[in-house]
């Protein structure tokens, strides 16, 4: 399940930032990868649209890495 | 291609008028116009006011709802969202304020013009204020929509307001604006107001999405920008906010719009319902003014013309 989510998220991420490679799932979007707030907003919006879930703005700090985002979606999907 | 909506049904919710009055005549005319283009129109009457809950319980097997009401009523209180939920179905609600019988007649004429057009291409005018936050958004949308639609990036950094008006008045099916907004219009294009459209618009726009703050609000203005555009026959439908909105929410809308267009949404109601973000803050402020079944496709002739409009990119 988590692997599927990860594959899907990586696909969305590569569509938003085609030239950026994620080396580790612990890389922080903002600090390590340099993803700015606008790209982050688009990425989150795509994920929300795909999974039909809501990621409130206040939760964004909790999903600072790809790994954390996978956990977040996995948790949201099971609720 | 002539694409009509013979499979669609509409609930037309109107006040009770005395028989033989101009208002009554024009409402019946509006119903007749709709009947040319959709499968069924169900006309329901209300007294002094209506309750959405009652409408929801008693009616609504239809695909869309249009509520007509006195223009003294603010869009903010006319509905509480651009749709209602019945079962698993989201049904778009349009609000049409009228000041007099003439407004209803003019709206009927707009409907007739927009619905009877050929619907060949998905031409989308992507409008934005001149600010990297917004221009980048429309740039992305242009890139995403490029393969399946005819996106026109007409952000304020590459085109003059006069040319935007010219282009839109060709009869573009869909336009979407991102940026700052006010009850009287958009901040982009060094101020875009309803009166910037020419007096006798050549062809009305199908649907115009104003993804910014307050363009359906009436603060310090008689009619909001979104209402004026519909009542002045510039658009069949507009979509705007009655309050402030967040850029993150409008980004969600932009992603949803691309996805809905790629999935093949063909009317403004379908588009809005399909594109709607999950979080309440993103949609609760928005209202759909005018025809919820307004087609968002344009003729191939329009598509050719608008692509020749000069931009400075």
Contacts between the chains, C-beta under 8 A, distances in Angstrom:
chain1	res1	chain2	res2	distance
A	38	B	133	6.3
A	38	B	136	5.9
A	38	B	137	7.6
A	38	B	251	7.5
A	41	B	247	7.3
A	41	B	248	5.0
A	41	B	251	4.2
A	41	B	252	7.8
A	42	B	137	7.9
A	42	B	140	6.5
A	42	B	251	5.8
A	42	B	254	7.7
A	42	B	255	6.3
A	44	B	248	7.8
A	44	B	252	7.9
A	45	B	248	7.9
A	45	B	251	5.2
A	45	B	252	4.1
A	45	B	254	7.4
A	45	B	255	3.9
A	45	B	256	7.4
A	45	B	277	7.1
A	46	B	255	5.3
A	48	B	252	6.4
A	48	B	255	8.0
A	48	B	277	6.4
A	48	B	278	5.6
A	48	B	279	7.8
A	49	B	252	7.4
A	49	B	255	5.4
A	49	B	256	5.6
A	49	B	259	5.6
A	49	B	277	7.4
A	52	B	278	6.3
A	53	B	278	6.2
A	54	B	277	7.7
A	54	B	278	4.0
A	54	B	279	4.5
A	56	B	279	6.5
A	57	B	246	7.5
A	57	B	248	5.7
